[in-house]
Amino acid sequence: MKTASSAPSKRPRTLAGTATASAVGARARAVAQYESALRLMQEGKFEKAHTAFNQMLAAAPPDLAERIRMYINACIQQISRHHTQFSSHEERYDYAISLLNDGNYEDARTHLKKIASENGQADYAFYGLAVLASMTGDAHTCLEHLTEAIHLNAQNRIQARADSDFQDMADDPRFTELLYPEV
């Protein structure tokens, strides 16, 4: 009985006959590069993966070329997704809220913090950060951001009273005191 390691190495057969050793080696290198580029994509390194796929496209075997084109397009979409341009803070805020609603809390936090750092008077950014903190269970941070939002715009107090996103904060006496201060 022959084992796999003792069997003689056979070259792949093609329509034209048996593939040459150099063709087999080139294919193995192409597959290795392809797998490396896929790993870059899985790690979220879309720009590097895009470069790697583009470099290998011209010399890729025909059966891999179409897959490579598909992954190049996927890389381009991911790259453009992360480089969104905004014409105003309000536009960035709308985008952050859509991220928040989709459950992308970290991305939403990044955009809201950027607004707050660039415009310290943007009460809506602090309000958004308060909502985010409430939704993620961070009561202390929620109260800090909501206090700042109310300080910048007293109307935020009234809005927060009716906002269901603060439902987890309703039992916190500090939250109640902030929204219903004694006159």
Rosetta blueprint (number, residue, H / E / L):
1 M L
2 K L
3 T L
4 A L
5 S L
6 S L
7 A L
8 P L
9 S L
10 K L
11 R L
12 P L
13 R E
14 T E
15 L L
16 A L
17 G E
18 T E
19 A L
20 T L
21 A H
22 S H
23 A H
24 V H
25 G H
26 A H
27 R H
28 A H
29 R H
30 A H
31 V H
32 A H
33 Q H
34 Y H
35 E H
36 S H
37 A H
38 L H
39 R H
40 L H
41 M H
42 Q H
43 E L
44 G L
45 K L
46 F H
47 E H
48 K H
49 A H
50 H H
51 T H
52 A H
53 F H
54 N H
55 Q H
56 M H
57 L H
58 A L
59 A L
60 A L
61 P L
62 P H
63 D H
64 L H
65 A H
66 E H
67 R H
68 I H
69 R H
70 M H
71 Y H
72 I H
73 N H
74 A H
75 C H
76 I H
77 Q H
78 Q H
79 I H
80 S H
81 R H
82 H H
83 H L
84 T L
85 Q L
86 F L
87 S L
88 S L
89 H H
90 E H
91 E H
92 R H
93 Y H
94 D H
95 Y H
96 A H
97 I H
98 S H
99 L H
100 L H
101 N H
102 D L
103 G L
104 N L
105 Y H
106 E H
107 D H
108 A H
109 R H
110 T H
111 H H
112 L H
113 K H
114 K H
115 I H
116 A H
117 S H
118 E H
119 N L
120 G L
121 Q L
122 A L
123 D H
124 Y H
125 A H
126 F H
127 Y H
128 G H
129 L H
130 A H
131 V H
132 L H
133 A H
134 S H
135 M H
136 T L
137 G L
138 D L
139 A H
140 H H
141 T H
142 C H
143 L H
144 E H
145 H H
146 L H
147 T H
148 E H
149 A H
150 I H
151 H H
152 L H
153 N L
154 A L
155 Q H
156 N H
157 R H
158 I H
159 Q H
160 A H
161 R H
162 A H
163 D L
164 S H
165 D H
166 F H
167 Q H
168 D H
169 M H
170 A L
171 D L
172 D L
173 P H
174 R H
175 F H
176 T H
177 E H
178 L H
179 L H
180 Y L
181 P L
182 E L
183 V L
